[in-house]
């Protein structure tokens, strides 16, 4: 990211619409990429009941950078997918201009990582969330948004109903 990104961290808001700097938590993921407590903090701070903010968008390139060479689970893809699927909802802010190129590039990298992970996993949650990222980045926002929001029990319920 740019120097402007560093200068703006104090003003970036997460899902609760309060300032949040995800950098320390994301840095901790480098050493412990499957630590659920770290992921819980990011989920709680960057997304709240459909709300995301500039800190949510700024976290995406950092997540890609931190986790590209580490083991990834559904949290990685799920958080990226939910941030991206909420991005264009009217109540959420746009991606800031200073961040837009890095955000778009990070999404493409996330899609590429997802395609590789899809070929090597049978984990249902990882399959669903990685596919959500692939769909969102490839232009199928509806499919990607559904996959980002639905869980295994809802899929089972839907299949039983239809």
C-alpha positions, 0 to 999 in steps of 0.5 A, spaced: 500 500 500 502 507 499 504 512 504 497 515 504 495 508 507 499 509 513 497 516 514 490 515 514 489 509 519 487 513 525 481 515 521 479 508 518 473 505 521 471 498 521 464 495 521 462 498 528 463 505 524 469 506 529 476 507 528 479 500 528 487 499 526 487 491 524 495 491 522 497 488 529 492 483 529 494 481 521 501 481 523 500 476 529 496 472 523 503 471 520 506 467 526 499 464 527 495 464 521 489 459 524 489 462 530 481 463 531 481 468 536 485 473 531 480 471 526 474 472 531 477 479 532 478 481 525 471 478 524 468 482 529 471 489 528 471 489 520 464 486 519 458 488 523 451 486 521 452 488 514 456 494 515 464 494 513 468 501 513 474 503 510 478 499 515 475 493 512 477 494 505 484 496 507 485 490 511 484 486 505 491 487 501 494 486 508 491 479 509 493 477 502 500 479 504 500 476 511 497 469 509 499 468 502 505 463 504 501 460 510 496 455 511 489 458 510 482 456 512 475 458 511 476 465 515 481 468 510 476 467 504 470 468 508 472 475 511 474 477 504 468 475 501 463 478 506 467 485 505 467 484 498 460 482 497 458 488 502 462 493 499 457 496 494 451 496 499 448 503 499 450 504 507 457 502 506 462 507 504 466 506 497 473 504 497 477 510 498 481 512 491 488 512 495 486 504 496 482 502 490 488 499 486 491 495 492 484 493 493 483 490 486 490 487 486 489 484 492 482 481 490 485 478 484 491 475 488 485 472 493 482 469 487 488 466 485 490 463 492 483 460 492 483 457 485 489 453 488 486 451 495 480 449 491 484 444 488 487 441 494 481 441 499 475 437 501 474 442 507 466 444 506 467 451 509 473 452 505 470 450 499 464 454 500 468 461 502 474 460 496 468 459 491 465 465 494 471 469 492 472 466 486 465 468 484 465 475 486 472 477 483 470 473 477 464 478 476 458 473 479 456 478 485 450 474 486 453 467 487 459 470 491 454 473 495 450 467 497 456 463 498 459 468 503 453 468 507 450 461 507 453 456 512 452 448 511 446 447 515 442 452 511 445 449 505 442 442 507 435 446 509 435 448 502 436 442 499 431 438 503 426 444 502 427 444 494 
